[in-house]
Amino acid sequence: MINRSWVEIDLNQIRENYRIYKEQLPEGMKVMAVVKAEAVPRMTLQKKPAR
């Protein structure tokens, strides 16, 4: 027996979420999206020195 699965991704919603996160971050802070093995999205913040 083959178990099949799929995922549907709303790219417009991802863009909107990114915009909202980005507005709340300090200058120079980056956003990195990660998809784990269980396919559960996580957002990670990484500090970058300002130039």
Sequence and secondary structure as in RCSB ss.txt:
>XXXX:A:sequence
MINRSWVEIDLNQIRENYRIYKEQLPEGMKVMAVVKAEAVPRMTLQKKPAR
>XXXX:A:secstr
          HHHHHHHHHHHHHHS TT EEEEEE TT  EEEEEE     
